[in-house]
Amino acid sequence: MSVSCGVECVLLLGCLRWACKRCTYIGSYDSATWPPATASEFEPVPRLCRLILAVYEDDLRHPQFPPSGGYRLNPEWVIKRLTYQETLGRAPPYLIYADHLHREIVLAIRGLSLVKESDYKLMLDNRLGMQMFDGGYVHHGLLKSAIWILNEESETLRRLWVDNGSSYKMVFTGHSLGSGVAALLTVIVVNHLDLLGGIPRSNVRCFSVAPARCMSLNLAVKYADVIHSVVLQDDFLPRTPTPLEDIFKSIFCLPCLLFVVCFWDTFIPEGRKLRDFRRLYAPGRMYHIVERKFCRCARYPPEVRTAIPVDGRFEHIVLSCNATQDHAIIWIEREAEKALNRMRDNNSETITTAPKVQKFKRMHTLQKEHRDALERALSLNIPHAVNAPEDEPSTSKEESVGGEDATESSENEAKAKSVSCGGRTNWNAVVGKILKKNESGEFLLKNFTIAPQ
């Protein structure tokens, strides 16, 4: 009896310890060891949030959500704006904006609408582990949406970039559902820069706000130099490994779902998570806005931490009453503006002479951090892990794909090659079914359709 009681006490104490750790876990723990972000690298976030909010507006001249900061959208610079009726349900609404003040061409995509059936269809078209892309895996529906937008707007974006003297940056941004579309659109553009007139990779940027988990870990780390994800404190979407469709099937009982996911995910070893090549993650470099502390309800002056994490990339659900509130774009825009103003004030107070760390040294540090993250992914034996883009061997031109059978066989060969050769998959072979060649051998996206399965 005494032995049995002892075992029961040990089990009870273990369960109590686990419950205590899970209930007291807060969002700021995810980035506790990350270094702070600088004002220069975080500067675009608040104004890009403002552009995403503009997609939600009915009248841009009389906005329903007035700007909280100094940045105001100029309606005259809006090149194109599409609604649900114009996208035909194939993509969320978006706008194209020529920001002549900051010399940027911005494509901003809105998030999920709870009353639009097309958005749910987009999420339900997932096929987890079935859509291979650039040596990794991505969300199938979001990829189709990204391809559709690029089909529709590639000529417009190319013209805007060329007409402005090729000196502007191309920025893709989105919130929630739109963040995944923007991230995958960026991956396609970065690998086929000729689609937008030969724009340099250094001039392409993506900012995913409240990002959806849309790509496998090797892709999330590989494109961390061009894709940046912004997470506010306890936001549930970048953390939950549960597929998007399961989340929104349970939207009216979201706290129950989060609790079950939190309980189940605790028992999955970290190594097993990392080696699951089908598991999707939030993309790119992470910017975490932290504004609350343990056992304190009030919001504090926000700070921004940044890193390119490999293991521990927002893997723990936070049992917080703010988990859904922190997902709202209006809150992210306000807190990002406060954090940016605070970073600028701190710089003006502390830097009275020339800074010791010059801008080019900071850029060197970011590049080294990206390389270290890629090496970390390789050391963990993550399937399909790849080297940095500049280290990858140049690929030879593939012969034109003749039909559906040929494209399917090329995709199967790409899958086999990615597994047998450590994931160094030929980009052209992987997306042979996605991108077509014209007579001159160049890849095009025009008139692309995905065959029904």
Secondary structure by P-SEA (a helix, b strand, c coil): caaaaaaaaaaaaaaaaaaaaaaacccccccccccccccccccaaaaaaaaaaaaaccccccccccccccccccccccccccccccccccccccccccccccccbbbbbbccccccaaaaaaaacccccccccccccccaaaaaaaaaaaaacaaaaaaaaaaacccbbbbbbbcaaaaaaaaaaaaaaaaccccccccccccbbbbbccccccccaaaaaaacccbbbbbccccccccccccaaaaaaaccaaaaaaaaaaaaaccccaaaaaacccccccccbbbbbbcccccccccccbbbbbbbccccccccccccccccccccaaaaaaaaaaaaaaaaaaaaacccccccccaaaaaaaaaaaaaaaaaaaaaacccccccccccccccccccccccaaaaaaaaaaaaaaaaaacccccccccccccccccccccccccccccccc
